[in-house]
């Protein structure tokens, strides 16, 4: 297999990449002894789940791309499960739990509150990533959150791994 003979083991790449996405202890917002065990536990559990997904990812890459070359960006549409796992990792760990500050460009009503034009807001992305109305299984690592019933990749408007985009409407 290409990935196993030409480079590091895919399982090791996935689990170590996940571990590198978490900030070190000194840079955690709200870091305390209470939060560290939770983060360590989440890291270990997710690493194990990604590890078990690696075999299916390897099978998909071998059957859709072959063993002669590594997968590339152009292969993404033919690798729905692999794409779903990558998206699910970003959703599950919420790389950045809060977005950058935004300013409302018009008066807005949001969840029963009036927010006037010019109000500074800081969207809490993690709340969208854990919304049961947007994801099939929001509290667990589940690549099926990004797959339709036929196994094809489907994006989700609530998925915002790094920030709200400039073109998004915050009209409430």
N, C-alpha and C positions, 0 to 999 in steps of 0.2 A: 504494500500500500504506500502511496506517495508520501502521505503525511507521517507515517510511522518510520519510513526508511530514509527520507530526505531531510528530516528535521526533528525537532522535539515532539514527543508524544502529544497528540491532540488533547488528551485528558489533562495532562500536566499544564498545557497552555491555558485551557479554560479555567482550571482551578486557581492557578497562580495569577492569571489576569484578573480574576474576580478579587483575589486578596489585595492586589495592587490598587483597586478602585477605592478602597476605604482609606480615609485620611488617617495619618498617624495620631497617636494619643494626644500629643500636644496641640494639634490643629482641630480637634473636634469642637464644634460649637456646643456648649453646655456639657463639656466632658466632666465626668465625675465617676467615682467607683460604681455608682448605680448604673450608669449608661454603658460602661465598658463591657461588663459581662453580657449584656443584651446584644451589643454589636459583635462580640466574639461568637456568641451562640448563633446569631444570624449568619455570620460568615461561614461557620462550620457547616450549618445545615444547608445553606445554599451551595456551598462548594460540593457537598455530597450529591445534591440533586443535579447540579451541572455535570458532575462526574458520570452519573448514570445516563445523562442525555448524550454524552460524548460518543457512545457506541452508535446510537442512531444517527448522529451528525456524521460520523465517519462513513457509515453505510450510504447515507444520502450523497455525500461528496463523491464517494467511489462510483456510485451508479450514475450520477448526473454529470460529473466532471471527468471522471476517470482517474487513473493513477499516474498518468504521464506528466501532469502539470499541477501546480497548486490552484485552488479556486481563486477567481478574481471578481471584481465588482460586477462585471458583465454577467456572471453566473448567478447573481443574487435571486433573480426571478425563478431560476430552476432549483433553488435550494430553500424552499419555504420553511422547513423545520429548522434549519440552521439559522435563518433570518429571524424566526420566531424566538429561538433561544437567546440570540443576541439582544433583541428588543426586551425580552422578559427579564434578562439580567439587569438591564438599565431601569426597567420599571420597578422591579422588586427591591433593588437597593436604593432607588431614588438618588442618583449620583449627586444632584443638587436639590435638596428638599424644598428650597425657596428659590423663586425666580428673581431676576433683577427688578429693582423698583420701576414702576410704570406710572404715568400720569394720565388720568382719564381725560379724554378729549371732548367729552360731552357729559351732561348730567345722566346719572345711571341709577336704576333701582336694582339692588342685589339682595336677595333673600330678605325682603321686607325692609331694607334700609335704603335711604336716599343718600347717594354719594354725588356731590356737586362736581361739575367740570373743574379740572385742576387738582383734584384729590390725588395724593400719592398713594399707590397701592403696592403691596408686595405679595404677589400670588404664592400660595402654598401648594407647590406642585405635588407633594406627597399625598395631599388630600385627593387629588384627581387620580393618582396612581393606585390608590386603595379604595376607589369608589365602586361598590358592588353593582351599581347601575351601568358602569362602563366596562367592567372586566368580569369574566366568567368566574374567576376564582382569585379575588384580589389579595387574600391574606397568605396565599401559598405560591411557591415558585411553580408556575405552570405555563409552559410554552403555548398551550392551547388557547391562552388569552389572545394570541395573535394568529390563530388559525381558524378558518371557517370549518363548516361541517365536512367539507370535502378534502381538508388538509391543505388548502391553499393559504398563503400568507394574506392576512388582512390587517391593515394599519388601523389605528384607533385614534380619533381626534383628541381623546383625553391623555394620550401618551405624549409627554413633553419632558424628555430626559434632562435637558439642560436649562431651558427657559421658554417663556412664551415668545413666539415670533413677533416680528414687527407688524406683520399683516393681520394678526388676530384681532378680532373685535372684542372689546371688553364692554359690551353694551348691556350686560346684565341679563 
